[in-house]
Structures are given as structure tokens and as C-alpha cells.
Amino acid sequence: MRVAFAGTPEFAETALARLHAAGFTIPLVLTQPDRPAGRGMKLQASPVKAFAVGHAIPVAQPRSLRLDGKHPLDAQASQLALSQARADVLVVAAYGLLLPTWVLELPRHGCINIHASLLPRWRGAAPIHRAIEAGDARTGITIMQMDAGLDTGDMLLAEAIDIRPEDTTATLHDRLAALGGKLVVEALEMLGRGALRRTPQPQAGVTYAHKVDKAEAAIDWRQPAEAIERRIRAFDPFPGATTTLDGEPIKVWRAESAAQAGEPGTVLEAQDDRLTVACGSAALRLLELQRPGGKRLPARQFLQGKPGLAGRRLGV
């Protein structure tokens, strides 16, 4: 089977590596154009491109796939490349570009997507973040036949995993990426045997995982402690939950609930390794923090550089 691939970040690279290791012929990889990154803002290839180049797989990096869009020459070149690739199926994972109808219909078996949730829950751009933020007990991977809607296509294969109490978006991402790579290989093997069956998504239970915005990073200490703690984990590594102290932004990377109470945002204790802040209900013990330009520090080390915090207010 000839399997073209479209994806960009580490999540997609994991799947591409599994497809390559499984021995599928990969005639073409689509990925986002190189982006400036790092302190020098030099152009940097996506993880998917780096893997493809390292394994001599042809790569295309269109800015758009819409033939009637702002970059029609990119789209036309990609259309030619995909046609010449003669792919039986296009596997898509966190690509970042919308696929127009001509792409969806070009491969013999259409396009299948690796989606990091148990559809129809958490359709959209940030399913891992939103599952943790909402306090979901389980999530998983759905292999889906793509259609013109936003993650609305028929389900082909799915598998659930538990969300651990300590999971961040980073840790859950890695486990889901590995699961996605395994499931897409299974799905393609079943497709080759004619054993893959479609199941329409149920109409009930649809939720949308909107893209995470930096503006969401600010901690509102009026919220319950458990809700803030989930957001801290959901926003690790991006954008990082943030509060302020004396006008300086402070990122909070780890916290745990504490059975104390007080005016929201008030530092209830700040000694040794205990930095406890009152919330709308209960309190949070902050375990790992970061000042601008600094490293992530455990509370004990952070407090050594910030004495006299007890009774102060955060986020004002």
C-alpha cells in the first residue's frame, strides 16, 4: 500500500516513524513550511520534515492547498505531486492546513486522520489540553475517515487510555502519540485486508476543543483550587499558567490542593518548601515556579529568592 502523509509537529512525526518502520511505501510527505524559531529566529524544519529528509522521503511544503486561495501555485504544485505519488491513502496527523475536497477525494481510499480524543468529544485543535482542563478521566485516539467537516467523519478505529492525576499536556501528548502510531498501522493493515469498517459518530456528546490562546494563561485565583490545578497541567508546556507578583509574571508549573482557605490570591504560607495560595475554594500548594528568563524551580528554591511572601497577594 502506498501511504502519503500530512503532518507537522512531534505528534505527527511519531506516526510517520511507525508507518515507516511498518514497511509501508511512503511516496510523499506534506508538512508546514519552515518557521523561524529559537533566539536567532532561524528557519527551522518541522519534526515531520526532519524525519522525511533523514529517510529520503520526498517532501512538499505548500502554504495552502486551496486552488482558489492566496497561494494557488503552491496548491497546483501539491496537486501534481500528490497525483504523481499515486497514494492509495493519505494519513493526516496534526497537519495544520485545511484539506479541500480535491485532496479528500484524490487517494483511492481517501484520507484518514489520527485524532487525539475519543470522538465526538473534543473535536478541534486542542483535544489534549481541553480533556485535562475539563477533568476528563479518560481520553484516547480515534482513527477517522476524513470528510469536509471539522472532525466529523466516520470512526474507523479507537482506543481509550486513562488520564493520570499527574498528567500534563506534555506527558499525555507523548502517550497519545505512541498510541496513534500503533493504531494507524493497525487501521492500514485492516484496510489492506478489507476488514476496516466505518462507524458514524454519534450525534450526542459533541464538544469542541478550541485552540489554546495565550490570554487563557492568566490564573484567576477566584476559581476553585481543583480547576486551577487542572489548568496548570493542561497549559504545560504551552502557554504555561501565569500569575503576577509585584507586576512580574510568574509561571506556575506544578501544584497540589491544600485544605486551607483565605482571600483568593493571598499567600497563606511561604516557608521551607511550602508556598500555599488561597483560591475561590480551598487552596493550592505551588510546587514548581519560574521567573522570567529563569529556570523552573521547586518552591523551596523559589522562596529563597522571594522572602517575605506570606500575606501578599498574587495576580494583582
C-alpha positions in Angstrom: 0.0 0.0 0.0 1.2 3.5 -0.9 0.7 5.8 2.0 1.1 9.6 1.6 1.4 11.5 4.9 0.5 15.0 6.0 1.6 16.3 9.4 3.9 18.8 11.2 4.7 18.5 14.9 6.2 15.7 17.1 2.8 14.1 17.4 2.7 13.5 13.7 6.4 12.5 13.5 5.7 9.6 15.8 3.0 8.3 13.5 5.2 8.8 10.4 8.1 6.9 12.1 5.7 4.0 12.9 4.4 3.9 9.3 8.0 3.8 8.0 9.0 1.1 10.4 6.0 -1.0 9.5 7.3 -1.1 5.9 4.6 1.0 4.1 5.7 2.7 0.9 5.6 6.5 1.6 5.9 8.3 -1.7 5.2 11.8 -0.4 5.1 13.8 2.9 3.2 17.1 3.2 4.2 19.4 6.1 4.1 23.1 7.0 6.7 25.5 5.7 9.8 26.1 7.8 9.2 28.6 10.6 11.6 30.9 12.4 12.4 29.6 15.9 14.9 30.0 18.7 16.7 33.0 19.9 18.2 33.7 16.5 14.8 33.2 14.8 16.4 31.0 12.1 14.1 29.0 9.8 13.6 25.5 11.3 12.1 22.4 9.7 9.2 20.7 11.3 9.8 17.4 13.1 8.0 15.6 10.2 10.2 17.2 7.6 13.3 16.4 9.5 12.3 12.7 9.7 11.3 12.6 6.0 14.5 14.2 4.8 16.5 11.9 7.0 14.8 8.9 5.4 14.9 10.2 1.8 11.2 10.6 1.6 10.0 13.4 -0.8 8.6 16.5 0.9 6.2 19.2 -0.2 5.6 22.3 2.0 2.7 24.2 0.5 1.4 27.4 2.2 -2.1 26.4 1.1 -3.9 23.5 -0.7 -6.7 25.7 -1.9 -6.6 26.1 -5.7 -8.7 29.2 -5.4 -6.8 30.6 -2.3 -3.9 33.1 -1.8 -1.3 30.6 -2.9 -2.7 28.8 -6.0 0.7 27.9 -7.3 1.5 26.1 -4.1 -1.8 24.2 -4.3 -1.2 23.3 -8.0 2.3 22.0 -7.3 1.0 19.9 -4.4 -1.9 18.6 -6.6 0.7 17.5 -9.2 2.9 15.9 -6.5 0.1 14.0 -4.9 -1.2 12.8 -8.3 2.3 11.6 -9.2 2.7 9.9 -5.8 -0.3 7.6 -6.7 -1.1 7.2 -3.0 -3.8 4.7 -2.0 -4.5 6.7 1.1 -3.4 9.9 2.8 -2.8 9.7 6.5 -3.2 13.1 8.3 -1.9 13.9 11.8 -1.8 17.5 13.2 -1.1 18.9 9.8 -2.3 22.4 10.4 -3.8 23.1 6.9 -7.4 22.5 5.9 -7.8 19.8 3.2 -10.0 20.9 0.3 -12.3 18.5 -1.5 -9.8 17.6 -4.2 -7.4 16.3 -1.6 -10.0 14.3 0.3 -11.1 12.6 -3.0 -7.7 12.0 -4.7 -6.5 8.9 -3.0 -8.3 5.6 -3.7 -9.1 5.2 0.0 -9.5 8.9 0.8 -7.8 10.5 3.8 -7.7 9.2 7.3 -6.9 11.2 10.4 -5.3 10.4 13.7 -7.3 12.4 16.2 -6.2 12.7 19.9 -9.6 12.2 21.6 -12.5 9.8 21.7 -14.8 11.4 19.2 -17.2 13.0 19.1 -15.8 14.5 22.3 -13.2 17.2 21.7 -13.3 17.8 18.0 -11.0 20.6 17.0 -7.5 21.9 17.6 -6.6 21.3 21.2 -8.2 18.0 22.4 -5.4 17.1 24.8 -5.4 20.4 26.6 -9.1 20.5 26.9 -9.5 17.0 28.2 -7.1 17.7 31.1 -8.7 21.1 31.7 -12.2 19.6 31.9 -11.1 16.9 34.3 -11.9 14.0 32.0 -11.0 10.6 33.4 -10.3 9.1 30.0 -9.3 10.1 26.5 -7.8 8.2 23.6 -7.1 8.1 19.9 -9.7 7.9 17.1 -8.7 6.9 13.6 -11.3 8.7 11.4 -12.2 8.8 7.8 -12.0 12.5 6.9 -14.8 14.5 5.3 -15.4 18.1 4.7 -16.5 18.9 8.3 -14.3 19.6 11.4 -13.5 16.1 12.7 -17.0 14.9 11.8 -16.0 11.9 9.7 -16.8 8.2 10.3 -14.8 6.4 13.0 -12.6 3.6 11.9 -10.7 2.5 15.0 -10.4 3.9 18.5 -8.7 3.0 21.8 -9.0 4.7 25.2 -6.4 5.4 27.9 -6.7 6.8 31.4 -5.7 10.4 32.2 -3.5 10.1 35.2 -3.8 12.6 38.1 -0.3 13.9 37.4 -0.7 14.1 33.6 0.3 17.3 31.8 -0.4 18.1 28.2 3.3 17.1 27.6 3.1 13.7 29.2 -0.4 12.8 27.8 0.7 14.0 24.4 3.6 11.5 24.3 1.4 8.6 25.3 -1.3 9.5 22.8 1.3 10.0 20.0 2.6 6.5 20.6 -1.0 5.1 20.7 -1.8 7.0 17.5 1.2 5.5 15.7 0.2 2.0 16.7 -3.5 2.4 15.8 -2.9 3.9 12.4 -0.6 1.0 11.4 -3.4 -1.4 12.6 -6.0 0.5 10.6 -4.0 0.4 7.4 -3.3 -3.3 7.8 -7.0 -3.9 8.3 -7.8 -1.6 5.3 -5.4 -3.7 3.1 -7.4 -6.9 4.1 -10.7 -5.2 3.5 -11.6 -5.5 7.2 -11.8 -1.9 8.2 -15.4 -0.8 9.0 -16.8 2.7 9.3 -19.0 3.8 12.2 -20.8 7.1 12.1 -20.1 9.4 15.0 -23.0 9.7 17.5 -24.9 12.9 17.5 -24.8 13.2 21.3 -21.8 14.2 23.3 -20.2 16.6 20.7 -17.7 19.1 22.3 -15.2 21.4 20.7 -11.6 21.8 21.7 -10.9 25.4 20.8 -7.3 26.4 20.1 -5.5 27.5 23.3 -4.8 31.2 23.4 -2.0 32.9 25.5 -4.7 35.1 27.1 -6.0 31.9 28.9 -2.7 31.5 30.8 -3.6 34.0 33.5 -4.6 32.3 36.7 -7.9 33.5 38.2 -7.4 32.7 41.9 -11.2 33.1 42.4 -11.7 29.8 40.7 -11.7 26.5 42.8 -8.3 25.1 43.6 -9.0 21.9 41.6 -10.0 23.8 38.5 -6.8 25.9 38.6 -4.7 22.8 39.2 -6.1 21.2 36.1 -5.4 24.3 34.0 -1.8 24.4 35.3 -1.3 20.8 34.0 -3.3 21.5 30.8 -1.1 24.5 29.9 2.2 22.7 30.4 4.2 23.1 28.2 2.2 25.9 26.4 1.4 28.6 27.2 2.2 28.0 30.9 -0.2 29.1 33.6 0.8 32.6 34.8 0.3 34.8 37.8 1.9 38.1 38.8 3.9 39.2 41.8 4.8 42.9 42.1 4.0 43.3 38.4 6.4 40.5 37.4 4.9 37.4 35.6 5.5 34.2 37.4 4.7 30.8 35.7 3.3 28.0 37.8 4.2 24.6 36.5 3.1 22.2 39.3 0.7 22.5 42.2 -1.4 20.4 44.5 -4.6 21.0 46.5 -4.4 22.1 50.2 -7.2 22.1 52.7 -6.8 25.8 53.7 -8.8 28.9 52.9 -8.5 32.6 52.6 -8.9 35.6 50.3 -8.3 34.4 46.7 -4.7 35.0 45.7 -3.4 35.5 49.2 -0.2 33.7 50.1 -1.2 31.7 53.2 2.2 30.3 54.0 5.7 30.8 52.5 8.4 28.9 54.3 10.7 26.0 53.6 9.1 24.2 50.7 5.5 25.4 51.4 4.1 28.1 49.2 0.3 28.0 49.6 -2.1 30.3 47.9 -5.8 30.7 48.7 -8.3 30.0 45.9 -12.0 30.5 45.4 -12.5 27.3 47.3 -9.6 25.6 49.2 -6.0 26.5 48.3 -3.1 25.4 46.2 0.4 24.5 47.3 2.6 25.7 44.5 5.4 23.2 43.8 7.3 24.4 40.8 7.6 28.0 39.6 9.6 30.1 37.1 10.5 33.8 36.9 11.1 35.5 33.5 14.4 34.3 32.0 14.9 31.8 34.7 14.6 28.0 35.1 11.8 26.1 36.6 12.5 25.9 40.3 11.0 23.9 43.2 9.1 26.0 45.7 12.0 25.9 48.3 14.5 27.5 45.8 11.9 30.0 44.5 11.2 31.2 48.0 14.9 31.7 48.7 14.9 34.5 46.1 11.5 35.9 47.2 11.4 36.2 51.0 8.5 37.6 53.0 5.7 36.5 50.7 3.2 35.4 53.5 0.2 37.6 53.4 1.0 39.1 50.0 -1.5 38.9 47.1 -0.7 37.2 43.7 -2.3 38.3 40.5 -2.9 41.9 41.4 
